[in-house]
Amino acid sequence: MPDWSILAVFIPTFFFVSITPGLCMTLAMTLGMSVGVRRTLWMMLGEMIGVAIVAIAAVMGVAALMLNYPQVFNWFKWIGGAYLAYLGIMMWRAKRQRFHTEQLMPIPSNFTLAAQGFITAIANPKGWAFMISLLPPFLTLDKPISMQLAVLVGIIMCSEFVCMLAYASGGKSLRLFLNRGDNLVWLNRIAGALLIAVGIWLALG
């Protein structure tokens, strides 16, 4: 386990990285607005799994492979970005529902939500950059790397969850404000536009 002095610096550092607006936080806010906080938890699960994989890969050296073959990573970014943009377009085109339901559009499955979070985390170049540059310096060679990595990744996942929950709650508050009369159409369009922006951001980032 890392020393307490290391944790005292590591926790606020990565909390600041997590709370900063980015791809995953924007996605959390968008889904909180469109499907609610409870359903957004599935996206958060996928995102945290993706972040954990990126963190472990950054330490284990897989990131070097990505740097040597950037075309593979670029294709993955474009595919993930196109998928998110497609979902955003579907939301933009969704009509106001006239049923006794709060659905803005056909609600995606739990697997789809988790996949959105996972793809966004794995294909986020800034996430890789942060992990490669910030995580290794907090590891010490005089202690088992596996135990240190497990603790640090656990802290990262907790930090990501808390921050995404805050963003998703903000999105839900905006939804409640807009979910009146014809404002529901604008809610669809705002959420769709944000999702399209996340897709473009991911592809071009």
Residue pairs with C-beta under 8 A, 6 or more apart in sequence:
1 143
1 147
1 148
1 151
2 10
2 138
2 139
2 140
2 143
2 148
2 151
2 152
3 140
6 138
6 140
7 151
7 155
9 138
10 138
10 152
10 155
11 155
11 159
13 134
14 134
14 155
14 156
14 159
15 159
15 162
15 163
17 130
17 134
18 25
18 156
18 159
18 160
18 162
18 163
19 25
19 163
19 166
22 124
22 126
23 120
23 124
23 126
23 127
23 198
23 201
23 202
23 205
24 47
24 51
24 117
24 120
24 121
24 124
24 127
24 160
24 164
25 163
25 164
25 167
26 167
26 194
26 197
26 198
26 201
27 43
27 47
27 84
27 116
27 117
27 120
27 195
27 198
28 40
28 43
28 44
28 47
28 164
28 165
28 167
28 168
28 171
29 167
29 168
29 170
29 171
29 194
30 171
30 191
30 194
30 195
30 198
31 39
31 40
31 43
31 113
31 116
31 168
31 171
32 40
32 167
32 168
32 169
32 170
32 171
32 172
32 175
33 171
33 172
33 174
33 175
33 187
33 190
33 191
33 194
34 91
34 104
34 105
34 171
34 175
34 187
34 188
34 191
35 104
35 107
35 108
35 113
36 102
36 172
36 175
37 165
37 168
37 169
37 172
39 107
39 110
39 113
40 113
40 164
40 168
40 171
42 110
42 111
42 113
42 114
42 117
43 113
43 114
43 116
43 117
43 164
44 117
44 160
44 161
44 164
44 165
44 168
45 114
45 117
46 113
46 114
46 115
46 116
46 117
46 118
46 119
46 121
47 117
47 118
47 120
47 121
47 160
47 164
48 117
48 121
48 157
48 160
48 161
49 114
49 117
49 118
49 121
50 117
50 118
50 119
50 120
50 121
50 122
51 121
51 127
51 156
51 157
51 160
52 153
52 156
52 157
53 121
53 122
54 121
54 122
54 124
54 127
54 128
54 131
55 131
55 135
55 149
55 152
55 153
55 156
56 149
56 153
57 63
57 131
58 128
58 131
58 132
58 135
58 136
59 131
59 135
59 136
59 139
59 145
59 149
63 128
63 131
63 132
66 72
66 73
66 128
73 123
73 125
76 122
76 123
77 123
77 125
77 202
77 203
77 205
78 203
80 119
80 120
80 122
80 123
80 199
80 202
80 203
81 123
81 199
81 200
81 201
81 202
81 203
81 204
82 199
82 203
83 116
83 119
83 199
84 116
84 119
84 120
84 195
84 196
84 198
84 199
84 202
85 195
85 196
85 199
85 200
85 203
86 199
87 108
87 116
87 195
87 199
88 191
88 192
88 193
88 194
88 195
88 196
88 197
88 198
88 199
89 192
89 196
90 105
90 192
91 104
91 105
91 188
91 189
91 191
91 192
91 195
92 188
92 189
92 192
92 193
92 196
93 192
94 104
94 105
94 188
94 192
95 185
96 182
96 184
96 185
96 188
97 103
97 104
97 184
102 179
104 184
104 187
104 188
104 191
105 188
108 116
120 198
120 202
121 127
123 202
124 202
124 205
125 205
126 205
135 152
138 148
138 152
139 145
139 148
139 149
139 152
140 148
174 187
174 190
175 187
178 184
178 186
178 187
178 190
179 187
